């Protein structure tokens, strides 16, 4: 250790150098030099997307399908509908429950048209409560 100190004895007690050309950085700017940065742009978003869980669509039994068809025949006015929404980015999706007023049932598209104009396809419906 003494060897190290003796090598710098000619400059060890000199005052700290202050540049005349470059102004001293503020504490915020000095700290910013050491802040983390994203070495791989988009990596965090990609890992978040991969770890995001989706549900598989539930296939209804014959009995459940008959029950759902009976509910569809009696459907009018306000209803609470649980249905499957396919995920746009990966396989699977999620189940959504909405409450709204049914405008009509479109037999051609096999969909329920809600008062707000949204369509819920019958094949995606899990349950209906009216």
N, C-alpha and C positions, 0 to 999 in steps of 0.2 A: 504494500500500500504506500509506503514512503517513497518507493521508486516512482510511482505514478505521480505523486505530488511534486517530487523534485523535477520531473520533466516539464512541469508547467509553472514553476515558481516565478518566472519572469512576467507572466500574465495573470496569475491567480488573483491578485489584489487590484487589478485595474477595474474602473467603473464599467457598468454594462453599456454596450454600444447602442446608441439611438440614431437611427437613420435620418438624415436630413432630406432625403429624396422620397422615402415612403413613409406616410403617416402610420402611426400605431393603430392596429386593428382594435375595434371594440371587443368586449368579452363575447358578445353574441356571434360576431363574425369569426372570432378565433374558435369558438365552440363548433361552429358549422363545418369547419375543416375536418372535424373528427366524427361528424354524424354519419350514421349508416346510409348506404345507398343500395339501390337494387342492381346488383351485378347482372342479373338475368331478367330483363324486362318481361313482365307477364308471368313469371314463374309462380309467384304467390297466387295469382288468380287461377292459374292452371291447377295448382295443388288444391285450392279451395273447391274448384269445380269437381275434381276427382273424388274428394272426400264427401261431397254433398250426396246425401242418401235419397233414393227414390223408392216408391212403393211399386209392387207389381199389381197389375189389374186382377181383381178377383173374378173368377169365373163362377157364375151363379149356377146352382143346381136346378134341375127341372122344376122342383117344388118352388124354389125362390123365383124362378122366371114366371111361373103361373101366378104367384102372388103379386109380382110386379105388374103383370099384364092386367090383373083385376084392378089394381090401384090406378093404372093408366086409364082404364075405361071409366072410372068414377072421378077422374081428376078435373076439377074446376076451381076457379077462384085462387086463393092463396095456398101455396104449398112450400114445404121444406124438402129440398131435393139434394141427395148426396150422390155425386157422380165423379167419375175418373177423368182427370185432365192429363193428357200425355205430355211428358217433358220434351221440350224442343231440342235439348242438347244431348241427352243420353237416354238409354232404354229405361222404361218404367215411367213413373209420373207420381201424381199425388191425388188424394181424394179431397174434394171440396164440397162443403155444404152451404147452400144458399137458401134464402127465404125470399119469395117473390110471388107476384101474381102471374098466373098462367094465362096467356092470351089465346093460344090455340095449340092443337097437336097437328103437326104436319105429317100426314101419312106417307107422302111421297118420299120425303127425306128421312122419315122415321126419327123425328125430333120434336121436342117440346119447345115452342116459341114463347118466351116470357114477355111480359108487358114492356120491358126495356129494350126488346128486340134481340136479346141474346138467345142462342139456340143450345139446347142440351140434347145430344143424341141419345136415343133410347138404349142403344148398345152399351153406353158408358154409365148408365144409371145403376146405382147400387141399392138405393132405397128412396121411397117417396112417403112423406107424411102430409096429409091434407087436413 
